[in-house]
Amino acid sequence: MWPELPYAPWRDTAATLHLWMQIVGKVRLSLTPWVNHSWQVPLYVSARGLTTSPMPIGAEILELEFDFISHRLAARTSRGEERSLALVPQAVADFYARLAEPLGELGVAVETTDMPCELPNPIRFTEDRVHCSYDAEAAHRFWRALLRIDALLKLFRSGFIGKVSPVHFFWGSLDLAVTRFSGRPAPLHPGGVPGLADAVTREAYSHEVSSAGFWPGNDSFPHAAFYSYAYPQPPGFVEQAVTPGAYYDKALGEFLLPYEQVRQAAEPEAMLLDFFTRTYLAAATCGHWDRKALECSLGAPRRVRPLA
């Protein structure tokens, strides 16, 4: 249920898969109308991997899915057609070029930019022969971890009746997240995110948020971890008591809870829900959110939420 996810053994696969996901994500970006906070672009955890969900192509729809059971990228349309691209070791440049073939066979014409987002020193997809690794077992483990985390984020999400995002997998930063909103506008974000237009960042953080999620790590922080942050960060936020084992990282500006600590806990789900809850309470309490109007008990199947 909680597979091992040490960063070093699957570092190269994680970097390559990240870029493949950006290529597929940019197809969704090009086909779907803009939604507040860029909610039109993420991928979603599915029964076989990660999916774009339906995207409009004229009067029909297209769906692209990373299948981490059969290890293929499946392309399906509402006309009943299906094509696929094998997930095997291959350069990003080759993956980018080969994706055009199944899309073309399905009659899908889409223009995308070939520059990665939110990465330092990016290499254009069309020129990237550095990233070419794919360890199928490692990709499968990553997806199996996402299955469990997705379910818990959705449970956590159910305890909020204010504005709250779906549980998204953002391909720009490679993280699974859910975001709660106070309902109040936020100060203009300073921007400056590498490879991301300031206009996008500022629209995403146009309102006060408490956001929580999971990130598999990267070279500058080579550890899988759960995170939680607030924007704007209210006074006193970093001093709040949170789940034992969690800590505030000044460099990242957020609370972190190592994935490995959760994996080895006697009750991983309880520990993780405690972390999401306590860090949200730190943001909501220090930020003077109207908690009475925004919160409710966690949802349960077949039980209607009682009205106050």
N, C-alpha and C positions, 0 to 999 in steps of 0.2 A: 504493500500500500504506500510506503514511503521509500522509494528506491534511493540508493546512494547517488550523490551528484557532486563528487569532487571535481573542481573546475579543470585542473591540469590535464587529466587523461582525455578530456573531450574538448579541450581548448580550440583546436583547429576545426573540429566539426562545428562547434558552437559559432565560431566566426563565419564559416562558410554558410551555414544554415541561416544565420542572421541576414546575410546579404541576399540569399535566395528568397527569404521572406519579404525583404524590402522590394525586390523585383515584383513579386506577386502583389504585395500591398500597393505598389504604384499603379498596377492595373485597376485595382479597386478605386484608388484615388482619381483615376482618369474617367471612370465610368459612373460614379455616384455623385449626386448633388451634395454640396457642402452642408454639414449639420453642425450646430453649435459645439464648441470644444473639440472639433475634429472627430466627432463620434461616427462619422461615415467611413473612416479609414481602417479601423482595427480588424484583426482576425478574431475568431472565436474558437474555443475548445469544442471539439466534436467527438463522436464515438470512435473515430479512427485517427484523429490528429488535430489539425487546425484548419479552419475554413474561412473563406471570405464572407460567407453567407450570400444570399442571392444579390446579383448585380444586374441592373437593367441593360439589355442590348436590344434597343428598339422595342418591339411588342413582346419580346421573350426575355428570359433571364439566364444568366451565366453564373456558375459557382465554381470556384477553384478550391481544392482541398489538398493539403499536405496529409497524405495517408501514411502514418508511421507504423502500420501493421503490414501492408503490402509494399511499403516504401516506394511510393510513386506520387506524383502530383496529378490529381484527377481533375479534368475539366469537363463539366456537364452543362447541358442546356435544358430548358423546359420543353424543347422539341424531342427529348429522349436520346439525344446524341451524347456520346462520351468519348473522350480521347485522354491519353495519359502520357506523362513524361517520367521516366525512371529516376528515382533518387539514388544515385550512385556517385562515387567520387568523380567529380568533374569541375573544371574551372568555372568561376562565376561568369566569365565571358561566354563560355559554351552554354551554360544554363540559360543565360539571357537570350542568346540567339535561338536556342532550341525551343524555347517557350512559344516563339512565333509560329512554329509549325502546327501544334494542336489548335492554337487559337485560329489560325488561318483556315484549317480544315473545318472548323465550326463556324466560319464566316464572321469572325470577330476581328475588327480592325480597331486597334487602340494605339495611341501614341503616349509614350511615357518618357520621362527624363532618365538618363543613365547615370546620374550622380547619387550616391548613397546619402542618407540623411542621418543626422545626429551622431556622426562618427568623426573622430580626429583624423586628419590626413587621409581622406577618402580617395579611393581609386575608382575611376569610372567603371561601371559594370562591363562595358564593352572592351575594356583594357585589362581587367583583373584576372590574371592567371596565377596570382599568389595564393588565393583562397580556393582550394580544390578538394577538401577533405569531406568525407561522409562516413561516419561510423554508425551503421544502422542500429546497433544495440544501444549506443549512447543516445541517439535521437529518440528511440523508443522509451528509454528510461526517463528522459526529460518530459516526454508527453505524459507518461504515467504519473509523474509528479504533478503536472499541470491538472490532470483529472481531479486529484484529491483537493488541490488548492482552489480550483475553480468552484467546486461544490461548497467549500467552506466560505469563500468570498461571497457566494450567492446567499448562503445562510446569513452571514453578517449583514449583507445588503438589505435583507428583509426586515431588519430592526429599525428602519428609517422611513418616515413618511414624507419627509421633505424631498427636494430634488436630489436624485441620486443616479449616477451613471449605471448602465449595464456593466457586467464584468467583461472588460476588454483585454485583448492581447495586442499591445502596441508594438508593431514591427519596427518602428524607428529606434526604440530603446530596448526592445526585446523583454518587455515585462508584462505581467498579468496584473490588472489593477481594477479597483472600484473606488469611486470618488463621491463623497457626500458634500453638499453645499449648504451654507448657512442661509442663503437667500439674499445676502447683501452684496453689492458690488465691491470689488477689490481694487486696491491701488494699481496703477498701470505697471505691468511687469517690466523689469529692465531689459528683458530679452537676452541676447548673447549666447543662446544655445547653439553649439556647433552644428552646422549643416541644417539649420531650421530658421526660416524667415521670422524676424521679430513679430511681424503681424500675426503669424500663426500662434506663436507662444503667447502673445498678449491677449488674443481672443480666447485661447484655452484657459487662461487664468484671469478672465474678466470678472469672476466672482469668487468670494471666499470659499476655500475648500479644505477638506481633510481627506487625504488620499492614502490608500493602503494597498499593498500588493506584494508581488514576488519577482525577484530578479536573479538570473543564474550566475551573475558575475561577469567580469571582464578582466583584461590584463592589469588595470590599475586597482581593481578590487577583486582578486581571484577567489571569491567565495560566493556560493549561493546564499541568498538571504531574503528575509521578509523585511519590508520597510513600511514606514508611515511618516508622513510629513504634513505640514499645514502651510497654506499660503493665503494671506500673509502670515508669517509666524508671529503669534501673539506673545506679549511679554510673559515670562514665567513658564513657557511651554517646555523648554529643555530641562527644567528642574522638576517636572512632574514625575511621580513614581509610576513606573510601568512594570511589565512582566519581568520577573527575575531572569537574568541572562540576556535581556535586551539592554541596549545602550544607545546614547545619542552620539552620532558621528558628526563632528563639527565640519569636516571637509565636505561631506555629502549634504549636510543640513537636514538630517532626518534620523528618526529612530530606526535601529536595525535589530533583527533577531536572527541569528544564524540558522540556516536551514538544517544543518547537521544537529543542532541542539534540539530542534523540534522533532526531527526524525528519531532521535534516541530517547525522547521523553516517554514516560510511562503512559501519558495520555496526550499524544501530539495534537489532536483536534482541540482539546480543551485549552492547551497552552496557546495555540495559535489564535483561537477566538478571544482569549484573554488579552493577547497582544493587540489585536485589532481594536478591541473595545477600549482598553486603557489608553491607547494612544489617541483614539478619537476623542475620548473624554478629556484628555489633556488639551486638545485643540479647542473643543467646544466650550469647556469651562474657562480656560484662559482667554478665549476669544469672545466670551459672553454671548454665545449662541442662544436662541430661544429653544432650549432643549425640550421643554414641555410640549411645544407645538411641532417639533421635528422628529421626536423619537417614539418608538413603540416596541412592544415585545417581539422577539424573533418569531418569524412565521413558522407554521407547521402545515403539513399536507391536510387538505380537506377541512381546515379550520379558518373561518372567515375572521379577519381582523375586527375585533369589537371597536365600535365608535366610542369616543370619550363622551 
